[in-house]
Amino acid sequence: MLRYTFPLLLVALSFPNTLWAQFDNVQPDEAKSATVLGTSKTAKYQVGVKIQAVGGPVGGLVASIPVPADWPEQSVRLADEEISPEIGRVGYRLVEGTVKEMMISIPRLNAGQTAVALITVEVERRSASPPADTSGLKIPKRVPLAMRRYLGSSPFIESRHGEIRSQAKEITKDIESDWDKVEAIYDWVRDNIEYTTTQNTNAVTALRDKKGDFEDVTGVFIALCRASDIPARTVWVPSTSYAEFYLEDENGDGHWYPCRVAGDRAFGEMPDHPIILQKGDNFRVPDKKEPQRFVNEKLTGKAVRGGGKPKVEFVREVLGG
């Protein structure tokens, strides 16, 4: 199960029909990976929602929950689904172009009824090795518009903070190779920020305290990269996260490279096969005024006169494979 959890929201929102699509028709448009893909491992992941009407009828409900999507190093296939008769519609959409959401509508539930919408996907994940030659890899001089979010600050990743910028400049001074600059940042974080199991805070606090949980350690690396004009982002996987940084090759084509900052050393590579749940750490979602670090599951709906309340269970579980 996932370690990070977020509060359930019940708000009155609607979703245009044009946002709903079939499972295979909704995938992120992603730059190809320049790492060498290696061994593969397939696992099953179950995701969805169970909603029961308690104390009276409920109606006009729409639930949404993120699901795994295809990436250059990951392919996802819909293997099974359990949709009860109370479910009105199931569809999928993209949030910010990178997060795939399952959308479930429930027109009405009478008291005591339970609606179930669960899917099981088979996720094939490939390991990745670093490129053989890194000498031609450069920090992009002109970052595409869609990539600029990975240069600015994100929730808890304060890349523009003076202490972050000062530390980034100190780490990368006198280093000519751009790949070596990123690796210097990586090694500095691992050598100076202790990976603990304390409650997560933010990148600046972790930098000052010289310790943090996996989100903080990863966030410090991302913040230092962005302060050095290197696009970087969070990759969320079950129970933890790792980072990706973005460089261009000699032809000007950009590529993402993974690195695990908290845990066993893995720079420019990912030897394991964790299921990718989301990529990114700065999302604008309909019911939030401020950007969010992670796209959370949510329930929206309308009040029913004399009605009850929905009892909701969101399911996110790795079943194995």
N, C-alpha and C positions, 0 to 999 in steps of 0.2 A: 504494500500500500504506500501511498505518497506520504512523506513526512509533513509537507507544508499543507496547511488547511486554511480556509477562509470562511468568513461568516456568510450564511445564506441570506439572499436579498429577495424580498417580495415587493415588486414595484409595478406600476401600471405602465407597460410599454407594449408596443406592437411592432411586428416585423413584416415589412413588405413581402408579398409573395415572390417577387423577383429575386430575393436573397436565398430562397430555398432551392436546392438542387440535389441530384442523386449523389451517392457516396463517391463514385469514381470521377465525377465531374468537378470536384472541388479539390484542388491541389495547389500548394504554393508554387510560384514561378521563381525558381532558385538558380543562382549561378552554379555551374558545375564545380565539383571539388577537384583540386589539383593533387590531392593526396592519392596514393596508390591504394585502391580498395583491395582488401584481402579476404580473410575467412568470413563466413556468414553463419548466423545463428537465428533460428526462427522461434518466436515465442507467441503465446496467445495473450491477448489483453481484452478484458471485458469492461465496457463503459456504458453508462446509461442512467436511468432514473426509475425509482418506484415512488408513487404518490398515492396516499390514502386520504380520503375525505373523513375528517373527524368532527363529530358534533353537528353535522348537517352537510348539505350539498356544497360543492365548490365548482367554479366554472371559469371559462375563458383563460385557462392557464397555458403558459408557454415556458418550457424549461429548455435551458441550453447548457451544454457541457463540452469542453474541448476533447478532441479525439486525436490519435496519432495520424500523421499525414506522411505523404511521400517526400523524401529528400534524396539527394544524390547517393547517400550512403544507406538509405532505408526505403523499403517498399512495403506497402500496407495493402492487404486484401481483406475484404469483408467475407468472413467465414460463416457466420450464423447470426440470426437476429430473433429476438423474442418480443413481439409487439402484441399487447393485449387489445381486445375489442374496444376498450374505452379510449384508446389513443386515436386522435383525429388525423394526425399527419406527422411524418418524420422526414426531415430534410437536412441539408448541410450548407454551410456558408463559410467564407473566410473573414477573419478579423485582421485588419491591418495587413492583409496580403500574406500572412505567415501562419496564423493559427486557424486550424480547422475546427469548426463547432458543429456538434449535432444539435438540431433544433427539434423539439417535440411539442406538439400542441394537444391539449386535452379540452374539448369543448365543455364537458360537464361530467362530474362525478357525484353520484348520490351518496348519502351517508353510509360509511362502511365499505364502499367500493375502493378498489386499488387498481391503478393504472400502472402498467409496466412497459418500459421501452428499453431494451438492452441489446447491444450488439457485441459480438465477439469478432475481433480482427486478428489475423495472422500477420505478425510484423517480422519481416526479414531484415536484420541489421548486419551491415558489413563492417568489419574492422578497417582501420585506415593507417597507412604508414606515411612518414614524411616524404616530401619530394627529394629525389636524389641530388638535385642541384638547386641550391637556393640563392646563388650569386646574382641572378637576374631579377629577383623579386624586389619590388619597390613599394613604398608607401604611396598610395594614389595622390596625384596632385589635384585632380578634379574629381570629386566624389559625386556620383549620380545622386539625384534628388532623393530617391527612395532609400539611399544608404546613409543620408545625413543624420538620421535618428541614432545611428550607431557611433556618432562622433560627439553628440551632446550629452548633457546630464540625463539620467534616468532616476526613477525613485530609488533612493538609497545608494545611488552610484553618482557621486558629485564630482564629475570629471573636470568641472570648471573651478572648483575650489582652489584657493591659493596654495594650500599645503599639498594638494595632489599635484598641481602643476609644477611646483617647486621640486618635489621629489622625482617626478618624471624627468625633468630636465637634468637633475643630478645623475640619475641612473644612466641616461642615454648619451651623456656628453662624451665626446671623443670616439664614439662608435660610428663607423662609416656604413657598414652593411645594415640594411633595414631589417633583414631577418635576425641579425645579431642583436639589434636594438630590442626587438620583441622578446627574444630569448633572455636578454639581460633583465628586462622587466619581470619576466616569468621567474627567473632564478632569484631575483631580489625579493619578490613577494614570498616565495617558498622559504627563503633563508631568514626573513625578518618578520613575517606575520604568522604567528603560531595558529595552527588549525585546531580549534577546540570545539566542544559540543555545546557551548553556551548559546543563549537565545540570540538570534541575528539582530544586528543594529544597522550600520551603514558603513560605507567605505572610509569616510573620514574618521569615524570613531575607531574602526579597526586599525587604521594607519596610526592613530595616536596611541592606542592601547597595545599595539603590536600583537593583536590576537583577534580571532573571530571564528564563527562557524563557517560551513562550506559556502553559504551565500556571501558572507563578508569577504572571505579570502578571494573568491572568484570575482567579487565586485571591485576589490582593490586593484586586481590585475586589469580588469576592463577599464576602470577609471584612469589608470596610469597610461594604458594604451591610447585611449581617446585624448588624453591631455597631450600625447605625443603625435596627434593627428593620424593615428592608426585606428580604423574602424574595428570595433569589437562588440560582442554581444554574449548574452547568456544562452546556454542550451539546457533546457529543463528535462531531466530524466527521472524515473521513479526514485524517490528518497534523496536525491542530490542534484547537483548541476555541474556543468563544466563550461568552458569558454571557447569562443571562436574568434580569431582575428582575420583581417582581410588585407591581402596584398595583391598587387598587380604583377603579371609576368612581363616579359620583354615585348610582347605584342599589345600590351595595354589591357589584357583581359584580367578581370578580377576573380579571385578565388578565396574561399574560406578555409582556414586551417584550424583544426581542433587542438585544445590543450586542456589537460586536467590539472588544475592548480591545487586543489585540496585532495590529498591522497597520494597514491603512487605516482611517480614522475611520468608524465607523458606529454611531451612538447611537440606540436606539429603532427600529432598522431593520436589515434584512439584505438588501443589494442583490444579493448573490450567490446561488448555488444549491447549496451543499454538502449532501451526503447526511447526514442526521442518523442517527447510529448509536446513541447513548444520550443520555438527559437525566438529570442528577443527579450527585452526587459523594459519596454516603454510603450504601453498600449493604451489607446483611447477606446473606452467601451461606453455603450449608450447610457448607462445609469450612473456613471461616475463623472464628476467635474474634473478630477485630477487624473493624470496618467497613472496606469497601474503597472506594476512590475510583472504580474502574472495574470493571464485571463482566467478568471474563476468561473465555476459553474454558478448558475443563477436561475431563479424562478420568478416569472412575471405573471400578472393576472389582474382580474377585476373582482371586486367584492360582490357577493351574491346576497340579496336581502334574506335575512333569516338563515343564512348559510353558516357553514362551519369553517374549519381551517384545514389547509393541506398539510399532511405529515409527509415530509420529503426525505428520501434516502438517495443520495447520489452514489453511484457505483463507479469506482476506478480501481481495477485490480489486475495485476499480472498473474495469469493462470499458469504460466510455464509453457513448455513446448518440447 
